[in-house]
Amino acid sequence: MKDIILINLPTNAWYKKEFSKNNAMPPLGLMYIATVLQNNHFDVDLIDFSVTNMKEHEFTNYILSEKPKIVGISTYAESWLALKVISAHIKSLLPTCLICAGGAFATFTYRDVLSKSHVDIISTGEGELSILALCNSVIHKQGAIPSIPGLIIKTPEKKVICTSISKRITDLDSLPFVNRELVDASKYNIPYTISTSRGCPGGCIFCSSKSFWGSKIYMRSASNIVAEIMEIYTKYKSNVFQISDDTFTASKNRAIDVCSALINSGIQFIWGCESRADVITEDFARLLKKAGCNKIQIGLESADNQILKSLNKYVTIEQIENALKILSEQGFFITLSFIVGHADDTTSTIKKTIDFAIQAKEKYGAAPAISVNTPFPGTPQYSLLNQLGITIYNTDWNEYRLDNPNISTRHLTLDQIRQYYYMGTREMRKLS
């Protein structure tokens, strides 16, 4: 029997399924929570439905066999239907089991999650401390649930109670390295991922990072990061890993310290990360490459400087092209992500962006990745829809996807955005 079972939900979005074919990664956030719970002597299991095929009767038998007191579920807009189905099924099997949902989607849509699914509790923001306190309350009867910071609760009378806001974990070095035996590494194309910071220096209006993590970035020390890399190398016999941060190079000095330590180790590591374009210089790129970094993702978003400015991207197209040139010369594999249908996009700016993406592939070998502007809850643009002139057509959370045109803007109709998204998708597929 398990004290708590943590579940990473499947998604019905084709682009995530396509992405996962070559880039499937373990659910690192859930693994952090599970590791903290295990270190506090709770019996935990983790199921990742993105890589695990379990038939309904198998899941039923599993739940009835383990009889967890708590089930924790990570949430995404793309898994809204799955959340409703699986929470209802668990409740039908174990009516007294507490179901707790976490992640950005649950945090920003807690009223819908609590009223339209069988979820009992929302864990907002970081989950390690609030879920630990919840387990202590439910299993060890230590403290009342309504007193736990960071939880939003649905009472038996269907009332919603918001507890106090949880304090952020400021010393990330104090967190344990995740127990990577919680998942089957063989099921993932990228089995070893590392989170080195929480938060993002950017202010992009299409991103919920600042709303979820807060305005301040907290970072692990270079020595702590390198210690985890060495654990992966010695314990799990792998020299390959991926840094999963929004922007690993948010602190260039820290990134330099990590790279220097990896070089001095004498081990040839192979890894990738995401970086802002404006920090890329020839010397920095050489150091990253020497340390084993061979893949970098750069956010293009738009090839028009006025659009970039309206997005609070804090970078110019000239800086982006300069970074692409440098990274290409150093032999990096570059992923270049961009979005069509921004609030201020026009037919002209979208064409410019698609043309730039095509040229980036031809000139620099970059792999462009297109998505459509989607105002997810928690993003600045979601709270400024009227001001930005954005209209959302289908408000079912299942329709909030990066591959599903669902808005119009001041300058573009829904059909026009759909047309350019599909045109851009066809062009990008020709390049692959």
C-alpha positions, 0 to 999 in steps of 0.5 A, spaced: 500 500 500 502 506 498 501 513 502 501 517 496 501 516 488 503 521 483 501 521 476 503 525 470 497 525 465 497 524 458 496 529 453 491 529 447 495 534 443 499 531 437 505 536 438 506 534 444 506 526 442 510 528 436 515 532 440 516 526 445 518 521 440 525 524 440 525 528 446 521 524 452 523 527 458 521 524 465 516 529 469 522 532 474 517 536 478 513 530 480 520 527 481 522 532 486 516 532 490 516 524 490 524 524 493 522 529 498 516 525 500 521 519 500 526 522 504 521 523 509 519 516 510 513 516 506 511 510 501 510 513 494 509 511 487 510 515 480 506 513 474 508 517 468 502 516 463 506 520 457 510 513 457 506 508 460 500 504 457 496 502 462 489 499 460 483 501 465 482 495 468 490 495 470 489 502 473 483 500 477 486 493 480 493 498 481 489 503 485 484 498 489 491 494 491 495 500 493 489 504 496 493 510 496 490 516 501 492 521 497 493 522 489 497 527 486 496 529 479 500 534 475 496 538 470 496 542 463 491 545 459 492 539 454 490 534 459 484 537 462 479 532 459 484 526 462 484 530 469 476 530 469 476 522 467 482 520 471 479 524 478 472 521 477 475 514 476 479 514 482 473 517 486 469 512 484 474 506 487 476 510 493 471 515 495 475 517 501 482 518 497 484 526 497 486 528 490 490 534 489 492 537 483 498 541 481 502 545 476 501 552 472 494 550 469 491 548 476 494 554 480 491 559 475 484 555 473 483 552 480 476 554 481 474 550 474 479 544 476 475 544 483 468 545 481 468 541 474 473 535 476 473 530 482 479 534 485 479 536 492 485 540 493 490 545 489 497 545 490 499 552 488 506 554 485 512 549 488 509 543 491 515 540 495 513 543 502 506 543 501 505 536 499 509 534 504 505 538 509 499 535 506 502 528 507 504 529 514 496 532 516 493 526 512 497 520 514 500 522 521 495 527 523 500 533 524 496 539 523 490 541 519 490 541 512 487 549 512 493 551 515 498 549 510 500 554 506 499 554 498 493 550 498 486 551 495 481 547 498 474 544 496 470 543 502 464 537 502 459 543 501 463 545 495 466 551 498 473 554 496 478 556 501 484 559 499 490 558 505 496 563 505 500 563 500 506 559 500 513 561 501 518 560 495 524 555 496 530 560 496 535 555 497 535 550 492 541 547 494 537 545 500 533 540 495 535 533 494 537 530 488 531 527 485 531 519 485 531 517 478 529 510 480 522 513 481 521 512 473 524 507 468 529 511 464 529 506 458 522 509 456 525 516 455 529 519 449 532 524 454 532 520 461 537 525 465 534 532 466 537 537 471 533 543 473 538 548 476 533 554 477 526 556 478 524 563 474 525 566 468 529 573 467 524 574 461 517 578 461 514 575 455 507 576 455 505 569 452 509 566 458 506 564 465 513 563 468 513 569 472 506 569 475 507 561 477 514 562 480 514 569 482 518 575 479 525 573 482 529 567 480 532 563 485 538 559 482 542 553 485 550 554 485 555 551 480 558 546 485 551 543 487 549 543 479 556 539 478 555 535 484 548 532 481 551 531 474 557 527 477 552 523 480 548 522 474 555 520 471 557 515 477 551 512 479 547 512 473 553 511 468 551 516 463 555 522 460 548 525 457 543 530 460 539 536 459 538 542 463 531 543 463 531 551 465 527 556 462 534 559 461 540 556 463 544 562 461 540 567 466 546 568 470 552 567 465 557 567 470 554 561 473 554 558 467 561 559 466 563 556 472 559 550 471 562 549 464 569 550 467 568 545 472 565 540 467 571 541 462 576 540 468 573 534 470 576 531 464 569 527 462 566 528 455 559 530 457 554 531 452 548 536 454 543 541 451 540 547 454 536 553 452 539 560 452 537 567 450 540 570 444 543 576 447 548 573 452 551 569 446 558 571 444 564 567 440 568 566 447 561 564 451 559 559 445 566 556 445 566 555 452 559 551 452 561 547 446 568 545 450 564 543 456 560 538 452 553 543 450 551 541 443 544 543 443 541 550 444 534 552 444 533 559 442 526 563 442 525 567 436 518 568 437 518 573 431 522 576 426 519 583 427 523 588 432 516 592 433 513 585 435 518 583 439 518 589 443 510 589 444 512 582 447 517 584 452 522 579 449 527 584 451 531 582 445 532 584 437 532 580 431 539 582 430 541 579 436 538 573 435 541 572 428 548 574 431 547 568 436 545 563 430 551 565 426 555 564 432 552 558 434 552 555 427 560 556 426 561 553 433 557 547 430 551 547 435 544 543 433 540 549 434 532 549 435 529 556 433 522 556 436 517 561 434 509 563 434 504 566 429 498 570 431 501 575 436 496 580 438 500 585 434 502 581 428 500 582 421 500 578 415 506 582 413 510 580 420 508 573 420 510 572 413 517 576 415 517 571 421 516 564 417 521 567 411 526 568 417 525 561 420 526 558 413 533 562 412 535 560 419 535 553 417 538 554 410 544 559 413 545 556 420 542 549 420 537 551 425 531 547 426 525 551 426 519 549 431 512 553 430 506 554 434 500 558 435 499 564 440 495 561 445 493 566 451 494 561 457 491 562 464 497 566 468 500 569 462 500 577 462 496 577 455 490 572 458 489 578 463 489 583 458 485 580 452 481 586 451 486 591 452 490 587 447 484 586 442 485 578 443 478 574 442 478 567 444 473 563 441 472 556 444 473 557 452 473 549 453 480 548 456 481 542 451 482 547 446 488 551 449 493 548 445 499 551 441 497 547 435 490 549 435 488 556 432 483 559 437 483 567 437 483 573 433 486 579 434 485 587 431 489 585 425 488 578 424 481 574 423 481 566 426 481 564 419 487 568 417 491 566 423 489 558 422 491 559 414 498 562 416 499 557 422 498 551 417 502 554 412 508 555 417 507 548 419 507 546 412 514 550 410 517 547 417 515 540 415 519 541 408 525 543 412 525 537 417 
